[in-house]
Amino acid sequence: MIDFSLSDEQKELQRLAHEFALKEIRPNAESHDREGKFPLDIAKKAFEVGLMNLSIPETYNGAGFGVLNEVLIAEELAWGCSGVSTAIGVNHLACAPLIIAASEEQKKKYLGMLTREVGFASYAVTEPQSGSDVSSLQTTAKLVGNEYIINGSKQWITGASVAKWFYVLAKTDSSKGHKGISAFIVDANLPGIKIGKKEDMMGQRASTTHSITFEEVKIPKANLLGQEGDGFKIAMKAFDKTRPGIAASAIGVARAGMEHAIEFAKSRVSFGIPIAMHQGINFLIADMACEIEAARLLAWQAAWATDNGIRNTKLAAYAKRFAGDVAMKITTDAVQILGGYGYSNEYPVAKLMRDAKIFQIYEGTSQIQRLIIAKEIFLR
Ligand SMILES: Cc1cc2nc3c(=O)[nH]c(=O)nc-3n(C[C@H](O)[C@H](O)[C@H](O)COP(=O)(O)OP(=O)(O)OC[C@H]3O[C@@H](n4cnc5c(N)ncnc54)[C@H](O)[C@@H]3O)c2cc1C
């Protein structure tokens, strides 16, 4: 039996997130984008109403939600502004590897750090010379006595300047390829850690992105996650949990773009009729509605699968690839429908188009999602 209906609790979560997006996020979206200001004030409010740390188990004072509930919330918050929702949702990706692989002690300490008061953590994997090809990363971790010594640098790390800790991948054995990569929890205030300047990004400008340099950074041996060599596997498993939420955020942006386009098309007149009456315009909008629905079904399916213990690597890649590409197409078409107004920063759709682009890049580019899908088709 297939049932697409949401429970009363899920509808209530959706309503809460939508209200929050409408009242707290949307009114501030334009100024945060223009100034590139990190939305700490909004994060504090989100923390108070329970819209942060959604995936952290209740034992550690998180919301303890499954991926489907996170997906419902992510779409609404990103509908408000995906720059703000990425900034306040950064813990989601950083915590996923800990939820999968951390010891009880590690979870208590590091997940607890984020739920006692508003706080952030970052997922620090990408490097200046290695993005899609994670196994080519160069950061090293050397065991000396009871400590690992970390050297290397990370690039494009969301939330690095506000994080209390980082999830870091580093090589413990460079002769073993991806099996020589290990995962660590690194406190952000340790000597030898330098955070680079805030990067000047084209979209999602409320979110803060930085490089991180590790120079002879000493961390306790106890901060290794799982066993040596488990890092790559843990990082990839984490994506299966987080990519449905990224897809949902892309859908939120696409939906906002479509809604603006519909409103404009109803009131803008050309050749004596509203442009919504021109088939060239209303077919664009018909395609938007259809593609948003298809993307949402993929995101929900990928979320539902993992919540039900079903391996969802391919489904999560379908959802992330499709929703990311759909968000880019829909927001570009929304700009087209608004014509010159669409191209102006006075109207919200130009920002949505800038914001949408990152969904084809972070948490695995659209090409990498296709690579995963093809591997699943041919090699499994
Ligand atoms: C705003 C922002 C926030 C980010 N946040 C984080 C974060 O918090 N933590 C983190 O670790 N990283 C983060 N990233 C990094 C992001 O995940 C990487 O940028 C992304 O994985 C791509 O890596 P790259 O930029 O090195 O591009 P590359 O891997 O160099 O790829 C360049 C191009 O080549 C394509 N390509 C590469 N390999 C293949 C292939 N085999 N087949 C076909 N095409 C291929 C890619 O799709 C891309 O189009 C962030 C990036 C940005 C821009």
The ligand as a Gaussian input file, in Angstrom:
#p B3LYP/6-31G(d) Opt

LIG

0 1
 C       28.983000      27.687000      -0.521000
 C       29.697000      26.374000      -0.358000
 C       29.602000      25.688000       0.837000
 C       30.277000      24.485000       1.020000
 N       30.234000      23.857000       2.247000
 C       31.028000      22.788000       2.468000
 C       31.141000      22.231000       3.780000
 O       30.503000      22.677000       4.736000
 N       31.994000      21.188000       3.981000
 C       32.729000      20.656000       2.964000
 O       33.474000      19.723000       3.213000
 N       32.644000      21.165000       1.707000
 C       31.816000      22.224000       1.439000
 N       31.730000      22.763000       0.178000
 C       32.514000      22.178000      -0.894000
 C       31.665000      21.442000      -1.928000
 O       31.161000      20.270000      -1.374000
 C       32.567000      21.225000      -3.146000
 O       32.746000      22.499000      -3.763000
 C       31.974000      20.239000      -4.127000
 O       31.987000      18.934000      -3.581000
 C       32.752000      20.223000      -5.440000
 O       34.130000      20.118000      -5.235000
 P       35.127000      21.161000      -5.943000
 O       34.597000      22.521000      -5.734000
 O       36.495000      20.845000      -5.518000
 O       34.971000      20.855000      -7.501000
 P       35.720000      19.685000      -8.297000
 O       35.582000      18.399000      -7.582000
 O       37.075000      20.142000      -8.662000
 O       34.817000      19.643000      -9.607000
 C       34.863000      20.660000     -10.614000
 C       33.841000      20.278000     -11.676000
 O       34.191000      19.001000     -12.246000
 C       33.109000      18.088000     -12.120000
 N       33.633000      16.742000     -11.887000
 C       34.551000      16.355000     -10.973000
 N       34.767000      15.034000     -11.047000
 C       33.943000      14.571000     -12.026000
 C       33.671000      13.275000     -12.586000
 N       34.286000      12.174000     -12.114000
 N       32.772000      13.194000     -13.595000
 C       32.141000      14.301000     -14.067000
 N       32.344000      15.526000     -13.569000
 C       33.226000      15.665000     -12.564000
 C       32.295000      18.602000     -10.924000
 O       30.957000      18.163000     -10.984000
 C       32.432000      20.112000     -11.115000
 O       31.490000      20.539000     -12.069000
 C       31.029000      23.945000      -0.042000
 C       31.119000      24.635000      -1.255000
 C       30.479000      25.843000      -1.415000
 C       30.632000      26.575000      -2.724000

